[in-house]
Amino acid sequence: MDVNATRAEGPVQLDDTLPVAPMATTIGTPVLLNAFVSIRLKRAVVVAHREMALHLAIDLAALTALLYLAGGAENPFRLLCVLHVTLIALLLPWNLAAAGTALVLACRWLVERDHLPLLQVDGSAVSSGLAT
């Protein structure tokens, strides 16, 4: 199955061969963590800022891994990093927010620097012009 995308030069057919097993593991880990946390929070436990920061960091690590596996800078979902900055700024005190924002920037830089490319059906890498 091919996925079609459009850019100024015309349609681009993307190859749908993504590394499914690592991506499923990357998605499954935060899902299990969230299930554990939701059970734990039913006991009316107070959540400390550091714990919240840890959960946001794990979520950011999963997003970074998914972006690495699926095109990095060429992936249109790369902008979801902005959501993490927003959540960090809203939920954490300034010192943890500053550290969290630095972590988001570091993850973004890593994905820009190194990632598995999105491939077209002919095997060539998709240019970053598709994502903009």
N, C-alpha and C positions, 0 to 999 in steps of 0.2 A: 504494500500500500504506500503510495506517495502522498506527501503533504504539499499542497500548493501554497505559494506565497507570492506576493506581488510587490514589485518595486518600480521605479521610474522607467527602467529599461524593458520591463515586461515581466511575465510570470517566471518564477523559479521553482523547479521541482526539487524538494528536499528528500533525501534518502531517509527512510524511517528506521535505519539500523542504529539504534541507540544502545548503550550498554545497560540492558534492562536489569540484570541481576544486581550490579552495584547500585543502580538507582533505586531499586526496590528495597535494598538493605538501608540505604540512606533515608528513605521515606519511613520505613518501618521502625527505625530506632526512635525518632521523636514521637511517633504514634504510641509506642509502648510506654515511653516516658510520660506522655500526656495521660494515658490511661491510669498509670500508677498515681500520678499527681491528682487526678480527679477523684480517685478513691480516697486518697489521703486527705484531701480538702473537705470531704464530706464529714470529717470529724471536727470541723471548725478549728483547724490549726492556723495559727498566725504565720504568715509568710514574710520572712525577712527580705530586705532589699537585696542582700547578697544572693539569696536563693533565686529571687526573681531574675537577677542579673545572670546567674548561671543558666537558667532555663532559656533566656533570650540568647545567650552565647551558643547554647546547643542548637537552637533553632537556626541561628545564623550560620553555624558550621554546616548544618544540613543543606541550607540554601546554597552556600558556597560550594559544597561538594556537588550538588545537582548542577549548578552553573558550570563547574569545571567539566563535568561529564557531558554537558549538552551545549557546548558552543561558546561559553564565556561571554565575551563582549558582543558576539553576534546574536546572543539569545535575547529576545525582547523582554524576558522576565528578569533581566539584570537590574531593572529599576526597583524591584522589590526590596533592595537594600535600603531604599529611602524609608520604607515602612519600619524597618528595624531602628533606624535613627529616630524616627518619630516616637515609637514605643519607648525606646530608651530614654528619650528626653522627657516624656510624660510620666513614666513610672518610677524612675530612679533618681536619687539625690545627685547633685551636681558632680561629685567626684566619681561615682560609678557611671554616670552619664558620659562624662568626658572619656573615661576608659573604654566604655562601650562604643562610643563614636569612633575612637581610635581603632578599635577592633574591626568595626564595619569598614573603615577606610583601608585597613590592612587586608581584609578579605577581598574587598573590591580590587585592590591593586594586584593581589595574587591571581585572581581570576582573569584580570586583564593581561597579565604577564604570561600566564601559562594555563592552557585549557585544551581539551579535546575539541577539534573543530566540528562545526555542523557541516555535513556533507551533502552535496547535490547528488542526484541520481547517477551522474556520470563519474562520481568519485572525487570531484574537485571540491575544495573548501568554499563555503559561502563567504562572500566578502562582507565586511562590516557595514557596507552600504544598505544591505537588506534590513538591518535592524533599526536604521534611522528613518 
